[in-house]
Amino acid sequence: MKIRELRQKPEDMLKKLLSEKQNYVLNLKFDVSGGRVKNVKELRDARKDIARISTLLSK
């Protein structure tokens, strides 16, 4: 997700998106360790999205 897209969203939607991404990363970690996911780049991208959202919420 691009930072431009995130800046246009209201704060409550960002908080909801943040919790969804955190749950997604948690489940993805288990799937990667179990060998059920082949595209491990998704994990990196999701963590970057979490960082972007957290940065916007801290301002």
CYANA upper distance limits for C-alpha pairs under 8 A (distance plus 0.5 A):
  1 MET  CA      5 GLU  CA      7.43
  1 MET  CA      6 LEU  CA      7.93
  1 MET  CA     49 ASP  CA      6.95
  2 LYS  CA      6 LEU  CA      7.11
  3 ILE  CA      7 ARG  CA      6.67
  3 ILE  CA     52 ARG  CA      7.37
  4 ARG  CA      8 GLN  CA      7.22
  5 GLU  CA      9 LYS  CA      7.53
  6 LEU  CA     14 LEU  CA      7.93
  6 LEU  CA     53 ILE  CA      7.67
  7 ARG  CA     56 LEU  CA      7.91
  9 LYS  CA     13 MET  CA      6.87
  9 LYS  CA     14 LEU  CA      7.09
 10 PRO  CA     14 LEU  CA      6.93
 11 GLU  CA     15 LYS  CA      6.82
 11 GLU  CA     57 LEU  CA      7.61
 12 ASP  CA     16 LYS  CA      6.85
 13 MET  CA     17 LEU  CA      6.59
 14 LEU  CA     18 LEU  CA      6.49
 14 LEU  CA     53 ILE  CA      7.06
 14 LEU  CA     57 LEU  CA      8.08
 15 LYS  CA     19 SER  CA      6.90
 15 LYS  CA     57 LEU  CA      8.37
 16 LYS  CA     20 GLU  CA      6.81
 17 LEU  CA     21 LYS  CA      6.62
 18 LEU  CA     22 GLN  CA      6.68
 18 LEU  CA     50 ILE  CA      6.58
 18 LEU  CA     53 ILE  CA      6.98
 18 LEU  CA     54 SER  CA      8.07
 19 SER  CA     23 ASN  CA      6.77
 20 GLU  CA     24 TYR  CA      6.63
 21 LYS  CA     25 VAL  CA      6.62
 21 LYS  CA     46 ALA  CA      6.99
 21 LYS  CA     47 ARG  CA      8.43
 21 LYS  CA     49 ASP  CA      8.18
 21 LYS  CA     50 ILE  CA      7.02
 22 GLN  CA     26 LEU  CA      6.76
 22 GLN  CA     50 ILE  CA      7.65
 23 ASN  CA     27 ASN  CA      6.77
 24 TYR  CA     28 LEU  CA      6.46
 24 TYR  CA     46 ALA  CA      8.35
 25 VAL  CA     29 LYS  CA      6.55
 25 VAL  CA     43 LEU  CA      6.76
 25 VAL  CA     46 ALA  CA      7.03
 25 VAL  CA     47 ARG  CA      7.61
 26 LEU  CA     30 PHE  CA      7.24
 27 ASN  CA     31 ASP  CA      6.84
 28 LEU  CA     32 VAL  CA      6.51
 28 LEU  CA     37 VAL  CA      8.30
 28 LEU  CA     43 LEU  CA      7.16
 29 LYS  CA     33 SER  CA      6.68
 29 LYS  CA     43 LEU  CA      7.90
 30 PHE  CA     34 GLY  CA      6.58
 31 ASP  CA     35 GLY  CA      6.62
 31 ASP  CA     36 ARG  CA      5.63
 31 ASP  CA     37 VAL  CA      6.30
 32 VAL  CA     36 ARG  CA      6.44
 32 VAL  CA     37 VAL  CA      5.65
 32 VAL  CA     38 LYS  CA      7.97
 32 VAL  CA     40 VAL  CA      7.36
 40 VAL  CA     44 ARG  CA      7.76
 41 LYS  CA     45 ASP  CA      6.77
 42 GLU  CA     46 ALA  CA      6.55
 43 LEU  CA     47 ARG  CA      6.75
 44 ARG  CA     48 LYS  CA      6.77
 45 ASP  CA     49 ASP  CA      6.77
 46 ALA  CA     50 ILE  CA      6.80
 47 ARG  CA     51 ALA  CA      6.82
 48 LYS  CA     52 ARG  CA      6.74
 49 ASP  CA     53 ILE  CA      6.69
 50 ILE  CA     54 SER  CA      6.55
 51 ALA  CA     55 THR  CA      6.60
 52 ARG  CA     56 LEU  CA      6.90
 53 ILE  CA     57 LEU  CA      6.71
 54 SER  CA     58 SER  CA      6.66
 55 THR  CA     59 LYS  CA      7.27
